Amino acid sequence: MNKQNVTLSLPKSLLKKAKMFASSREKSLSELIRESIEEKIREATGYDKAKRSQLKLLKEGIDLGTKGCIKTTREEIHAR
């Protein structure tokens, strides 16, 4: 895996908390940041995939076993 260094600008208080958090999990700050970015990307990718899938279902519709032929009329269903 090729790696590249980046420069990050964070508030000192956040950096201190992040270092303590990473240390408490026996990880480096780089590892913690990498995992966090990967998780965000995984969430976004999964959401987009699920959204596309659901929009496709809405557009195509779902087979309810009627084969496109509904034998009951609306009036029959709503008759009181």
C-alpha atoms as one frame of an Amber mdcrd trajectory, in Angstrom:
protein
   0.000   0.000   0.000   1.466   3.335  -1.040   1.215   6.026   1.574   1.400
   9.783   1.407   1.830  12.248   4.227  -0.732  15.025   4.624  -0.799  18.156
   6.715  -3.789  18.592   8.971  -4.845  21.708  10.801  -6.835  20.958  13.956
  -7.721  22.933  17.051  -5.241  22.113  19.831  -7.983  20.903  22.165  -9.301
  18.467  19.552  -5.798  17.208  18.766  -5.118  16.583  22.451  -8.381  14.638
  22.831  -7.704  12.659  19.641  -4.225  11.692  20.850  -5.603  10.550  24.201
  -8.397   8.627  22.472  -5.974   6.888  20.113  -3.613   6.101  22.963  -6.409
   4.590  25.051  -7.044   2.173  22.173  -3.348   1.495  21.681  -3.375   3.057
  18.214  -1.450   5.817  16.549  -3.167   9.045  15.643  -2.586   8.234  11.961
  -4.278   4.866  12.356  -7.232   6.421  14.176  -7.702   9.059  11.463  -7.346
   6.472   8.661  -9.961   4.208  10.263 -12.338   7.135  10.754 -12.035   8.217
   7.118 -12.510   4.644   5.892 -15.639   4.292   8.038 -17.129   7.538   6.697
 -16.486   6.436   3.115 -17.969   2.984   3.795 -21.094   4.579   5.308 -21.513
   6.990   2.404 -20.982   4.270  -0.177 -23.429   1.913   1.525 -26.043   4.640
   1.838 -25.778   5.618  -1.808 -25.983   1.993  -2.917 -29.070   1.356  -0.768
 -30.672   4.598  -1.990 -30.159   3.649  -5.643 -31.574   0.193  -4.985 -34.698
   1.553  -3.313 -35.279   4.185  -6.009 -35.020   1.437  -8.636 -37.646  -0.601
  -6.761 -39.954   2.424  -6.600 -39.556   3.056 -10.319 -40.013  -0.564 -11.426
 -42.562  -1.549  -8.825 -42.879  -4.866  -7.029 -44.636  -7.942  -8.364 -47.536
  -8.623  -5.999 -48.614 -11.737  -7.834 -51.514 -10.147  -9.738 -49.718 -10.324
 -13.099 -50.942  -6.809 -13.762 -54.621  -7.737 -13.451 -56.566  -6.538 -10.427
 -59.961  -8.260 -10.259 -61.373  -6.269  -7.335 -62.569  -2.723  -7.992 -61.840
   0.213  -5.763 -65.534   0.557  -5.017 -65.739  -3.063  -3.820 -62.822  -2.548
  -1.493 -64.226   0.667  -0.016 -67.897  -0.408   0.122 -69.413  -0.014   3.570
